[in-house]
Amino acid sequence: MSHKPVAPGAPVISAHYSEIALKGKNRGMFQRKLRDNMMTAMAGEPVASCNHIESRFLVRMSDPEATERVADKLGRVFGLQWLSISETMPRTEDHDADIARLREVAVTLTHRDAGAAKNFMVKTRRSDRGFPLDSPTLSARVGEAVHKQFGLPVHLKDPDFIIHVLVLKEEILVFTRKMRGAGGLPFGVSGKLLVLLSGGIDSPVAAWMMMKRGCRPHFIHFYAGRNIHEADIGKIERLAQGLARWSAKPLTVHMVPVYPYEVRAVGVVDDSHDMVLFRRFMVKTAERMAYRRKCHALVTGDSVGQVASQTLPNLRAISPDVTLPILRPLVGLDKIEITDLSRRIGVFETSIEPYRDCCSIRSPKPELNARPETLEMLSEKIDLMAAVTEAITTSVKIKIGVNGRIED
């Protein structure tokens, strides 16, 4: 049956959170941080207001044409569980007229969005209990209008199409499209971490997973070559730039040369122990840098058994004396799961670009069951801590934003 669309009200982005609602007395702090991060993500956009109303933020645009673009940006703000672009209806004292208008808007949205749906349902939530109709009755009234117009049957279990109705004190929101948010906790509420960033797939995903838990990452990357001018760090900058799209602040990357380790290890460390001792050098250097940057933990992209340096004995041998926690968010994931996340984050294509990673040029047959005492003996033999000191003092700090490097 044909239908002449009724123009709904100005669109509103309804941004919902979930985990924050469980924070009890600290909830206000999380809400304020989330709103600050949302405003950072929307900087430069025509946002008229961003108000907190009943477990959600309602973002109103001064230019409706920017609504989809702003919703996409908010989809990368950690702490938001899902978003919807909602049509809004101001409530009046004439409840019958409000219900009639609501039915018209629901029919209009069904005409626009239902597509090839074979059934539907209406989900109503009354945040204002003073509304004269309860949720089931209001759903039935709205559903009746949609069924009459399009002939679609109501299906309450796993429907093809859902019309959401949210009754607030001063307005009614109606939406049919629900977009997945980033989830987790607001960026920055959980403190700082130092992430060992390689040129591969795993470590950017590990960083993203900790960002999702509210952590602010700093990064350390070990490059091949004597100095930063000999290094091809463009890929690392692009990886950081991809992660910056999910960050409320520019990201700091410490570029550290591996030369101080290599000049001490050559001819002294046997090939079988070179990889694990090199990993120890990286972790000890990261630990030193983390204390300087006041970070609370280290983060690596380790997944048990994925490569030779990530066997359980080697993970134990590399860091028995590291005094900061080492977080390994990928530890139980396989490569397919990690790759899927990399694609979702938007860094996969950059991650697979060719790159002379310093780990890839180590011995192809490393020890699988290194012992802590063996690595400790080799560390003393080559004066590993002197290598750490030299690496730190010759490191270079860069900052990366959504548009690339912003300062040295």
C-alpha positions in Angstrom: 0.0 0.0 0.0 1.4 3.4 -0.9 2.2 5.9 1.9 2.8 9.6 1.9 5.7 10.2 4.4 5.0 12.5 7.3 8.0 14.7 8.1 9.3 13.8 11.6 11.0 16.2 13.9 14.7 17.1 13.9 17.0 14.1 14.4 18.7 13.5 17.7 21.6 11.2 18.3 20.8 9.0 21.3 24.1 7.7 22.8 23.6 5.0 25.4 26.0 3.6 27.9 25.7 0.5 29.9 28.6 -0.4 32.1 28.8 3.1 33.6 25.3 2.6 35.0 26.8 0.0 37.4 29.4 2.4 39.0 27.4 3.5 42.0 28.8 6.6 43.8 31.5 7.0 41.1 29.0 7.2 38.3 29.1 10.9 38.0 32.8 11.0 37.4 32.5 8.4 34.6 29.6 10.3 33.0 31.5 13.6 33.0 34.6 11.9 31.5 32.4 10.3 28.8 30.8 13.6 27.9 34.2 15.3 27.7 35.4 12.6 25.3 32.2 12.8 23.3 32.7 16.6 22.9 36.3 16.0 21.9 35.2 13.6 19.2 32.6 16.1 18.0 34.9 19.1 18.0 34.3 21.3 14.9 30.9 19.7 14.2 27.6 21.7 14.4 26.5 20.4 17.8 23.8 22.5 19.4 23.7 20.6 22.7 24.8 17.3 24.4 22.7 16.6 27.5 22.6 13.6 29.8 19.1 12.2 30.2 18.3 8.9 31.9 21.3 6.7 31.1 22.0 8.3 27.7 23.3 11.5 26.1 21.1 13.2 23.6 23.1 15.1 21.0 21.2 17.7 19.0 22.6 19.1 15.8 22.3 22.7 14.5 22.8 21.2 11.0 20.9 18.0 10.5 23.1 17.1 7.5 26.0 16.4 9.9 24.0 13.8 11.9 25.3 10.7 10.2 28.9 11.9 10.3 28.8 12.8 14.0 27.2 9.5 14.8 30.1 7.7 13.1 32.6 9.7 15.2 30.7 8.8 18.4 30.8 5.2 17.4 34.6 5.3 18.3 34.1 6.8 21.7 34.7 4.2 24.4 32.0 4.0 27.0 29.1 4.2 24.5 27.4 0.9 24.0 25.2 1.8 21.1 23.8 4.8 19.3 20.6 5.6 17.4 19.6 8.5 15.2 16.2 9.2 16.7 13.3 11.3 15.6 12.0 13.5 18.4 8.5 14.5 19.2 7.9 17.2 21.8 5.2 16.2 24.2 2.1 18.3 24.8 -0.7 18.3 27.3 -2.9 16.6 24.6 -1.9 13.0 25.1 -4.3 11.7 22.3 -2.7 14.1 19.8 0.8 12.9 20.9 -0.1 9.3 20.4 -1.6 10.1 17.0 1.5 11.9 16.0 3.7 9.0 17.3 1.7 6.6 15.1 2.3 8.7 12.1 6.1 9.0 12.7 6.3 5.2 13.2 4.6 4.6 9.9 6.9 7.1 8.2 10.0 5.4 9.6 8.7 1.9 8.7 8.2 3.2 5.1 11.8 4.4 5.1 13.6 1.6 6.8 11.7 -1.7 6.8 12.9 -2.8 3.4 12.1 -6.4 2.8 11.1 -7.1 6.4 8.4 -9.8 6.7 7.4 -9.0 10.3 8.0 -6.4 13.0 7.5 -5.4 16.6 7.4 -2.2 18.7 9.5 -1.9 21.8 8.4 0.8 24.1 10.2 2.1 27.3 8.6 4.7 29.5 11.2 6.6 31.4 8.3 8.9 32.4 5.8 6.8 34.3 3.3 9.6 34.2 2.5 9.0 30.6 -1.2 7.7 30.5 -0.5 4.5 28.6 1.7 1.8 29.8 4.5 0.3 27.6 2.5 -2.7 26.2 -0.5 -0.6 25.4 1.5 2.1 23.7 3.4 -0.6 21.7 0.0 -2.1 20.6 -1.3 1.3 19.5 1.8 2.1 17.5 1.9 -1.5 16.0 -1.7 -1.3 15.0 -1.0 1.7 12.8 2.0 0.1 11.2 0.1 -3.2 10.6 -2.9 -1.3 9.1 -0.7 0.7 6.7 1.7 -2.1 5.5 0.1 -5.4 6.4 3.1 -6.6 8.3 2.4 -9.1 11.1 3.7 -8.6 14.6 6.4 -11.0 15.6 7.6 -10.7 19.2 10.4 -13.2 19.0 13.4 -12.3 16.7 11.5 -9.9 14.5 12.9 -8.7 11.2 12.2 -5.0 12.0 11.9 -3.2 15.3 10.5 0.2 16.1 11.8 1.6 19.3 9.8 4.1 21.3 11.3 6.0 24.3 8.9 8.2 26.3 10.8 10.9 28.2 9.3 13.6 30.4 9.3 16.3 27.7 9.6 14.4 24.5 9.2 11.0 22.8 12.0 9.5 20.8 11.4 7.0 17.9 14.1 5.1 16.1 14.5 2.0 14.0 18.2 1.8 13.4 20.6 0.9 16.2 24.4 1.2 15.7 27.0 -0.6 17.7 29.2 1.6 19.9 32.8 1.0 21.1 31.6 -0.2 24.5 33.9 -0.4 27.5 34.8 2.5 29.8 35.6 6.1 28.9 39.1 6.7 27.7 41.4 7.9 30.5 39.5 6.8 33.6 41.7 3.8 34.3 45.2 5.4 34.2 48.2 5.2 31.9 49.9 2.2 30.3 53.0 1.7 28.1 52.3 -0.5 25.1 55.2 -2.3 23.3 54.2 -1.5 19.7 55.5 -3.7 16.9 54.9 -3.4 13.2 52.5 -6.4 13.2 48.8 -7.2 13.8 48.8 -8.1 17.4 50.1 -5.1 19.5 47.8 -2.5 18.0 44.8 -4.8 18.9 46.2 -5.2 22.4 46.5 -1.5 22.8 42.9 -1.0 21.6 41.6 -3.6 24.0 43.2 -1.7 26.9 41.9 1.6 25.6 38.4 0.0 25.7 38.9 -0.6 29.4 39.5 3.2 30.0 43.3 3.2 29.8 45.4 5.9 28.2 48.2 4.3 26.2 51.7 5.5 25.6 53.8 3.5 23.1 57.3 2.3 22.8 58.6 1.0 19.4 62.0 -0.6 18.9 63.4 0.2 15.4 66.3 -1.3 13.5 69.2 1.1 12.7 71.6 3.3 14.6 69.3 6.4 14.8 65.9 7.6 13.9 67.0 9.0 10.5 68.0 5.5 9.4 64.6 4.0 10.4 61.6 3.5 8.2 59.0 4.5 10.8 56.2 5.6 8.5 54.2 2.4 9.1 54.5 2.9 12.8 53.2 6.4 12.6 50.2 5.2 10.4 49.4 2.5 13.0 49.4 5.0 15.8 47.3 7.3 13.6 44.7 4.5 13.2 44.6 4.1 16.9 44.3 7.8 17.5 40.9 7.7 15.8 39.7 5.9 19.0 41.6 8.2 21.4 40.4 11.4 23.1 44.0 12.7 23.1 47.0 12.5 20.8 49.2 9.4 21.3 52.8 9.5 22.3 55.2 7.1 20.7 58.8 6.6 22.0 61.1 5.5 19.2 63.9 3.4 20.7 66.9 2.0 18.7 67.9 -1.6 19.1 71.5 -0.8 18.3 72.6 -0.6 21.9 71.6 -4.3 22.4 73.0 -5.5 19.1 76.5 -4.2 19.6 76.7 -5.9 22.9 75.1 -9.1 21.9 77.0 -9.8 18.7 79.5 -12.6 19.1 78.5 -13.1 22.7 74.9 -14.4 22.7 74.3 -17.7 20.9 71.6 -17.7 18.2 69.2 -19.9 20.2 69.0 -17.3 23.0 69.2 -14.2 21.0 65.4 -13.8 20.5 64.4 -14.3 24.1 67.3 -12.1 25.4 66.3 -9.4 22.9 62.7 -9.6 24.2 64.1 -9.2 27.7 66.0 -6.1 26.6 62.7 -4.7 25.2 60.7 -5.4 28.3 63.4 -4.0 30.6 63.7 -0.9 28.5 59.9 -0.5 28.4 59.8 -0.9 32.2 62.3 2.0 32.6 60.4 4.2 30.2 57.1 3.3 31.9 58.4 4.6 35.3 59.5 7.8 33.6 56.1 8.3 32.1 54.3 7.4 35.3 52.6 4.4 33.6 51.0 1.7 35.8 51.6 -1.3 33.7 53.1 -2.7 30.4 51.1 -4.1 27.6 52.2 -6.6 25.0 50.6 -8.4 22.1 51.6 -11.8 23.3 49.3 -14.8 22.6 50.4 -18.1 24.2 52.3 -20.3 21.8 51.7 -18.1 18.7 55.5 -17.6 18.1 58.6 -19.2 19.7 59.2 -16.3 22.1 55.7 -16.6 23.5 55.9 -20.1 25.0 55.0 -20.2 28.6 58.7 -20.9 29.7 60.0 -18.1 27.6 57.4 -15.6 28.8 58.4 -16.5 32.4 62.2 -16.3 31.6 62.0 -12.9 29.9 60.6 -10.9 32.8 61.0 -12.6 36.3 62.4 -9.3 37.8 60.0 -6.8 36.1 58.2 -4.9 38.8 55.4 -3.5 36.8 52.4 -5.7 35.8 52.6 -7.0 32.2 49.2 -7.1 30.7 48.6 -9.5 27.8 45.0 -8.9 26.6 45.4 -11.2 23.6 46.8 -14.1 25.6 44.0 -16.5 24.9 43.0 -15.4 21.4 44.0 -17.1 18.1 45.2 -15.3 15.0 41.8 -15.4 13.3 40.2 -13.6 16.3 43.0 -11.1 16.5 42.8 -10.4 12.8 39.0 -9.9 13.0 39.5 -7.3 15.7 42.3 -5.6 13.7 39.8 -5.2 10.8 37.2 -3.8 13.1 39.6 -1.2 14.5 40.7 -0.2 11.0 44.4 -0.9 11.3 44.6 -4.3 9.5 45.7 -3.0 6.1 48.4 -0.9 7.7 49.5 -3.9 9.9 50.2 -6.1 6.9 52.3 -3.6 5.0 55.9 -4.8 4.6 58.2 -3.7 7.4 61.6 -4.5 8.7 60.6 -5.4 12.2 63.5 -5.8 14.6 62.1 -9.2 15.9 61.9 -10.6 12.4 65.7 -10.4 11.8 66.5 -12.5 14.9 67.5 -16.2 14.8 64.9 -18.3 13.0 65.4 -21.2 15.5 65.1 -19.7 19.0 65.1 -21.6 22.3 61.6 -22.7 23.3 62.3 -23.4 27.0 64.6 -20.6 28.1 65.5 -20.6 31.8 65.4 -17.3 33.8 68.9 -18.0 35.3 70.3 -18.4 31.8 68.9 -15.1 30.6 70.1 -13.4 33.8 73.7 -14.7 33.2 73.6 -13.5 29.6 72.2 -10.2 30.7 75.2 -9.7 33.1 77.6 -10.9 30.4 76.6 -8.2 27.9 75.7 -5.6 30.5 72.1 -5.5 29.4 71.2 -2.6 31.8 73.8 -0.4 30.1 72.1 -1.2 26.8 68.8 -0.2 28.4 70.2 3.1 29.6 71.7 3.9 26.2 68.5 3.0 24.4 66.5 5.3 26.7 68.8 8.3 26.3 68.9 8.0 22.5 65.2 7.5 22.1 63.0 10.0 20.3 59.4 11.0 21.3 56.8 11.8 18.7 53.1 12.6 19.0 50.5 11.3 16.7 46.9 12.5 16.1 44.2 11.6 13.8 45.9 13.5 11.0 49.4 12.0 11.6 52.4 13.4 13.4 51.8 16.7 15.2 55.1 17.4 16.9 58.5 15.9 17.6 
